[in-house]
Amino acid sequence: MEKDRLSRAREYEQQYGSQIAPLERPMFHVTPMVGWMNDPNGFSYYKGEYHLFYQYHPYTSHWGPMHWGHVVSKDLLHWEFRPAALAPDQPYDQGGCFSGSALTLPDGRHLLMYTGVRLEQQDNGRTCEVQTQCLAVGDGTDYEKYAGNPVLDEHDLPEGGSRFDFRDPKIWQTEDGTYRCVIGNRPADGSGQILLYTSPDGFHWSYKSTLAANQDRIGKMWECPDLFQLDGKWVLLTSPQDMLPQGFEYHNGNGTLCLIGRYDEEKGQLIEEYQQSIDYGIDFYAPQTVLTPDGRRVMIAWMQNWDTCSIRTPEEKWAGQMSIPRELEVRDGRLYQRPIRELEALRTDPVCYKDILISGEVSLDGVKGRTVDLELTLHPEKDGTGYHKFAVRFAQNDRYWTSLSYHPQDHILKIDRKFSGSRRASIHQRRCLVRGERDGLRLRIILDRYSAEIFVNDGEQVITATLYTELEADQITFYAEGDVELDVVKYGLDTGGFDGLGRT
């Protein structure tokens, strides 16, 4: 049975994925070979390559019984397709192989830890998902599920913990050679909590503590946790569901949360000192990190959101992208992000403008394109003169555009894609409060055909959005109400012949 389901998925993705033309995909962002993608899984470095798995339903562009898709890369930008790694084919995961993580065992094998889902009919007639934690071991291409699965189930939950919301293990090895993992769970109060588990060998697990408790503060269930040390602090990333807005920091629906603080190892608890959103845009969820061989903490996320899935129509051959991998640091107690430095090697054909004055709508020679790395610096106002609004429009033609606008009076930065060509009543606008601009506002806009990622003030905040505008819309224009003094540096981006699937 196991071979049949996995083989079927592999045969299907090979046959139909090869029918998707390179220009139908982004240039350097990960997409599924075919069908549906959501959360990143198993982001790890194994045998000289970065491995990235993902929640995957190859047969349609909708969410379905979850498999694990698989890509690998040497540099986090040139990705090559590998066959699907997991299929839902055992009694404990017949409802889906949900999210999880990966690491290298001392004997050189690749260990995957994931959430297995079993469908169970309740006394009231409803069918619910019983979620347990499972293992698979392999060589970077083929994986065998552990005979002792599941390794964690309802008997390993603290009192009041839900067996229906118990998912997304993130596993790591400690300096003493033992193992830890954090898992999202719903406690009796109906909100969320992150549980901590320990293991001597990665196969036999026991509950240690509740690492962090939501207590109905920020959304409800907390999904997809990741815990790591960074720049002298401990950082917990998670994705709360059913959030309520809090000013411009958190928004309605499904979002992201970063908690920064200290870790009490004896008690197994995170002592929170600071909290923030991870991304302030429309499409960003379920981030996961890897520690690179040169010591960088790099994060990638599903560049979509459960509240915005309808932006991609059912007729499409694929749905879902991953964000550009981002280097993380904690600076002044806050999480900063920047595109991985490898991206700079893809830059071509620089176009530079220094101290130009923008008033009204302006286009600049050489500044256009849909695979672009664009750096903008808005100079601070001088002598009481200034502007009421600045905007840059991209993916633009006579009919379509997406805009990023800034109002200096209230420090509000807004992404707006309602004119990007979407025919769905999805979320098309989102705003954030820029934290500081004493030295001017600095924006770095990364475009890759079907997405925009905006890094604000050297990565203090990030705004991410997908846009499926026709590729012929490649104009970039600037607009100001008043006078804006501006520096512009535009680079093209070139992957050297790769099309995002390892083909040249």
C-alpha positions, -999 to 999 in steps of 0.1 A, spaced: 0 0 0 28 24 9 46 19 -24 14 23 -44 4 57 -30 38 73 -30 46 58 -65 14 72 -78 22 107 -65 57 105 -80 45 94 -114 18 120 -115 41 149 -106 67 138 -132 41 136 -159 21 168 -152 48 189 -136 69 187 -168 40 203 -187 43 236 -168 64 261 -188 93 279 -170 77 313 -176 45 301 -158 66 300 -126 86 325 -106 124 325 -114 139 318 -80 110 312 -56 100 276 -48 67 264 -63 52 229 -62 61 206 -91 24 205 -98 -8 211 -78 -10 226 -43 17 237 -18 15 252 17 37 251 48 75 246 44 86 214 61 119 197 70 141 228 61 175 213 67 211 210 55 220 174 46 249 160 26 260 193 12 226 205 1 197 224 16 166 202 16 131 218 17 100 197 19 65 212 18 28 204 24 17 191 -10 -13 179 -29 -1 171 -64 -35 162 -79 -53 196 -78 -45 232 -71 -66 229 -39 -56 216 -5 -61 179 -3 -47 148 16 -13 161 25 19 146 10 54 160 14 69 175 -18 107 179 -20 133 203 -35 170 207 -29 195 235 -35 232 243 -31 226 281 -26 189 285 -15 181 301 -49 187 275 -76 162 247 -66 160 212 -80 131 190 -79 132 156 -60 104 131 -60 77 134 -34 90 121 0 59 111 19 23 100 11 -6 94 35 -6 56 34 -6 42 70 -34 39 95 -19 66 116 -15 91 88 -42 81 63 -58 116 67 -25 133 58 12 138 65 10 172 81 39 196 88 72 188 105 109 191 104 142 173 97 178 168 109 208 146 103 213 116 126 248 106 139 248 76 115 243 99 85 206 92 79 181 120 74 153 120 100 119 135 93 94 142 121 59 150 110 23 151 122 2 120 111 -35 126 109 -61 98 115 -98 106 108 -121 96 136 -159 98 136 -173 113 168 -205 104 187 -222 135 173 -215 123 137 -187 147 131 -154 135 117 -123 149 135 -86 147 129 -66 129 156 -31 142 153 0 123 164 38 127 158 56 103 135 90 96 120 106 86 87 142 80 80 159 82 46 189 91 24 178 124 9 155 109 -17 137 79 -3 123 77 32 109 48 52 84 54 79 94 42 114 79 10 126 73 25 161 50 53 148 34 72 162 61 83 187 39 108 204 1 107 208 -26 118 232 -10 99 261 19 123 259 -1 155 262 -4 176 294 -38 177 311 -63 195 290 -43 193 258 -63 186 227 -55 154 206 -72 171 177 -49 201 176 -14 187 183 9 193 153 39 207 135 70 193 154 102 213 150 131 191 160 168 199 169 198 183 185 214 200 216 251 203 224 250 173 246 237 151 218 202 147 230 171 160 211 143 185 216 112 194 197 84 220 201 49 212 190 17 234 187 -12 224 208 -46 237 219 -51 237 257 -84 236 276 -89 273 273 -93 270 236 -64 293 226 -29 279 220 3 267 236 37 254 226 48 221 241 84 210 246 95 174 243 129 156 249 145 125 235 179 107 241 181 94 205 154 112 183 131 81 184 119 79 220 102 110 232 87 123 264 69 155 275 89 180 294 69 213 297 47 240 283 73 262 267 49 292 260 12 297 266 -11 320 246 -37 324 273 -60 339 247 -37 369 241 -28 367 204 -53 347 183 -63 312 192 -43 280 181 -6 285 177 8 265 147 42 258 132 65 267 161 103 271 157 126 278 186 163 288 184 190 310 198 200 341 180 224 369 190 222 362 227 184 358 228 159 329 224 134 334 196 101 316 192 83 318 158 47 306 155 16 313 134 -16 321 154 -50 314 139 -81 336 143 -63 367 154 -78 401 163 -60 433 152 -38 451 177 -31 485 162 -10 480 131 11 452 146 -13 422 142 -42 418 118 -74 398 115 -73 361 107 -42 340 103 -9 358 110 26 354 124 42 360 158 77 363 171 85 361 208 119 371 220 133 364 254 152 341 277 150 304 281 148 287 315 163 253 306 155 237 339 118 246 337 116 244 299 100 278 296 105 308 275 106 340 295 90 366 271 106 400 268 93 413 234 67 404 208 61 414 172 47 403 139 72 385 116 57 399 84 33 428 79 21 420 44 -7 399 30 9 365 21 32 350 47 26 321 71 42 291 88 79 301 87 106 276 94 144 282 99 176 264 92 211 270 106 235 272 76 270 257 77 285 292 80 263 300 111 235 320 96 199 315 108 178 315 76 140 315 75 116 306 47 78 307 48 47 298 28 41 329 6 4 327 10 -22 328 38 -53 307 45 -74 339 42 -60 346 6 -60 312 -11 -88 322 -35 -65 346 -53 -53 316 -74 -82 302 -95 -90 265 -96 -79 261 -132 -42 269 -125 -17 241 -127 0 251 -94 -9 271 -63 15 283 -36 50 297 -34 77 300 -8 92 333 3 127 342 -5 150 328 22 158 355 47 187 359 71 177 367 106 192 388 134 181 402 167 190 439 169 180 462 197 158 434 210 139 431 177 139 406 149 154 419 116 153 401 82 171 406 50 172 386 18 199 360 18 232 375 6 234 349 -22 207 369 -41 233 397 -47 252 373 -70 221 373 -93 221 411 -98 227 424 -133 226 456 -153 225 482 -125 206 515 -131 213 543 -106 197 577 -99 210 599 -71 191 628 -55 163 630 -80 132 650 -72 99 633 -77 67 654 -80 36 640 -96 40 607 -116 74 599 -129 90 570 -148 127 565 -150 146 552 -180 159 516 -173 137 511 -143 112 484 -152 108 446 -151 92 417 -131 124 401 -118 139 431 -101 159 441 -70 150 477 -64 165 499 -37 149 532 -28 160 558 -3 136 587 5 156 615 19 144 632 51 124 665 47 144 697 46 135 733 57 99 725 63 92 714 28 80 679 21 53 657 8 20 643 17 23 609 0 49 589 -19 41 558 -40 58 533 -62 38 512 -87 51 480 -102 37 451 -123 20 480 -141 6 486 -176 -25 506 -187 -48 483 -169 -30 467 -139 -6 477 -111 3 470 -75 13 499 -53 33 506 -22 25 540 -7 38 559 23 22 588 42 49 606 63 24 624 85 12 592 102 41 569 91 18 544 74 31 522 47 5 503 26 6 475 1 -24 475 -24 -29 449 -51 -66 454 -58 -57 465 -94 -33 436 -99 -58 416 -120 -74 394 -93 -110 386 -98 -115 374 -63 -127 393 -33 -97 384 -13 -75 405 10 -58 431 -13 -45 458 11 -25 458 43 -8 486 63 20 488 88 33 515 110 69 524 101 89 524 133 116 550 124 127 573 96 151 598 111 176 591 83 150 588 56 129 558 46 148 529 30 129 503 9 142 472 -9 117 457 -32 123 422 -45 101 412 -75 100 377 -89 72 376 -116 44 367 -92 54 383 -59 67 413 -41 87 413 -9 95 447 6 122 451 32 117 483 52 146 502 69 172 474 65 147 447 74 132 461 105 99 452 90 89 432 59 58 433 37 50 403 15 24 399 -12 17 376 -42 4 391 -74 -6 371 -105 -7 400 -129 1 391 -166 38 393 -172 35 420 -199 27 444 -171 63 453 -163 64 491 -158 76 508 -126 65 543 -118 69 567 -89 44 592 -76 46 620 -50 21 646 -36 46 673 -29 84 670 -35 103 638 -26 141 636 -29 150 601 -38 178 577 -46 170 547 -68 192 517 -76 176 490 -98 191 456 -106 178 429 -129 180 394 -115 192 364 -135 195 328 -122 218 318 -151 194 296 -170 177 278 -141 139 278 -143 131 271 -107 130 233 -111 167 225 -117 163 225 -155 185 246 -177 
